[in-house]
Each structure stands twice: as C-alpha cells, then as structure tokens.
Amino acid sequence: MRQQQREAAYASAAGAPVRNFHFFTLWSWEPLGDSQVVVYTRPTEAWLLDLDGTCQNLQFTQAIGLTSSSGEVYSRFDKVLTGRSYFPCTITQIRPVDLKQLRVTQEAQRKISAEPRETPAAATSH
C-alpha cells in the first residue's frame, strides 16, 4: 500500500512531460517500482523519470547514475545506470515534480481518521 501511495503522490505532483532537464549533480533519488525513478537535482528540484520496461536492480542498488550531454538529460536518449552488470535503462519520459504539491498530497495521505474511545460505563460499586 505504501508503495502505491508514493507512486500516486508523485504522479499527482508531476507536470507535463518535457524534453530534457539541466543536470550537474544528483542530489538524491527514489525508485518507484521497476520502471520509474524520481531524481532530485537540488533539494528544491525533482524530476519523475519513466523508464523503458523493467529497470534491473533499480530498487536494490545503493547508487544510480545518469547519462547526460553537455549538462542536459534528454528523454529517449539518456539512460539511468544501476550497476556495471546491468543494462542501462532508457528514459522514455521526463516530468517536473511540483514539490509543494507533493508535500500537500503526502500530508493528506498521512492523515488518520481518529475518533475518541467511548468511556466504559462506570462500574457500580457495592
């Protein structure tokens, strides 16, 4: 359930597809199943990457890499790297993530429906 909530939160916060994004540093990343990953290029900038097919080792690797050309990552050209013995995963779609919207969605998912307990009837003393 938690995995599905994470995927739904990022999907709802993702904007329209773009052709490429500016990339110098991979600040953080989070796998979303075997065919999506979110990469943070700064603490305030994230991109949802859809990958071609199943990306081997994505959920288990300790680090990923991104190919780029002149500081730009392009859909349908660049790849996510998950280790030397695994095939690179082609990026099929790039969408910017609205991090403010993401936080709102995640907070809504965390809300718990809480109701006070009924107090037991007072015991009758004899």
KAMOKA-V481092 format. One record per residue. N is the residue number from 1. RES is the residue in one small letter. SS is DSSP state (A for helix, B for strand, O for the rest). OMEGA is omega in radians with two decimals (NA if undefined). Layout:
n = <N	N>
res = <RES	RES>
ss = <SS	SS>
omega = <OMEGA	OMEGA>
//
This chain:
n = <1	2	3	4	5	6	7	8	9	10	11	12	13	14	15	16	17	18	19	20	21	22	23	24	25	26	27	28	29	30	31	32	33	34	35	36	37	38	39	40	41	42	43	44	45	46	47	48	49	50	51	52	53	54	55	56	57	58	59	60	61	62	63	64	65	66	67	68	69	70	71	72	73	74	75	76	77	78	79	80	81	82	83	84	85	86	87	88	89	90	91	92	93	94	95	96	97	98	99	100	101	102	103	104	105	106	107	108	109	110	111	112	113	114	115	116	117	118	119	120	121	122	123	124	125	126>
res = <m	r	q	q	q	r	e	a	a	y	a	s	a	a	g	a	p	v	r	n	f	h	f	f	t	l	w	s	w	e	p	l	g	d	s	q	v	v	v	y	t	r	p	t	e	a	w	l	l	d	l	d	g	t	c	q	n	l	q	f	t	q	a	i	g	l	t	s	s	s	g	e	v	y	s	r	f	d	k	v	l	t	g	r	s	y	f	p	c	t	i	t	q	i	r	p	v	d	l	k	q	l	r	v	t	q	e	a	q	r	k	i	s	a	e	p	r	e	t	p	a	a	a	t	s	h>
ss = <O	A	A	A	A	A	A	A	A	A	A	A	A	B	B	B	B	B	O	B	B	B	O	O	O	O	O	B	B	B	B	O	O	O	O	B	B	B	B	B	B	B	O	O	B	B	B	B	B	B	B	O	O	O	O	O	O	O	O	O	O	O	O	O	B	B	O	O	B	O	O	B	B	B	O	O	O	O	B	B	B	O	O	O	O	O	O	O	B	B	B	B	B	B	B	B	B	O	A	A	A	A	A	A	A	A	A	A	A	A	O	O	O	O	O	O	O	O	O	O	O	O	O	O	O	O>
omega = <-3.12	3.12	3.14	3.10	3.11	3.13	-3.13	3.14	3.13	3.13	-3.12	-3.13	-3.12	3.12	3.12	3.13	3.06	-3.09	-3.05	3.01	-3.13	-3.04	2.96	-3.08	3.02	-3.07	-3.12	3.10	3.14	3.09	3.04	-3.07	-3.09	-3.05	3.05	3.05	3.04	3.09	3.08	3.12	3.00	3.11	-3.09	-3.10	-3.13	-3.12	3.07	-3.11	3.00	-3.06	-3.12	3.10	3.14	-3.14	-3.09	3.02	-3.06	-3.08	-3.04	-3.09	3.11	-3.12	3.04	3.02	3.07	2.98	3.12	3.11	3.12	3.09	3.11	3.04	-3.08	3.03	3.13	3.12	-3.08	-2.99	2.98	-3.13	-3.08	3.12	-3.06	-3.06	-3.14	3.11	3.05	-3.11	-3.11	3.09	-3.11	-3.14	3.11	3.07	3.08	3.13	3.06	-3.03	3.06	3.10	3.12	3.13	3.12	-3.14	-3.14	3.10	3.12	3.12	-3.10	-3.09	-3.13	3.07	-3.08	3.07	3.14	3.09	3.04	3.11	-3.14	3.11	-3.10	3.13	3.12	3.14	-3.11	NA>
//
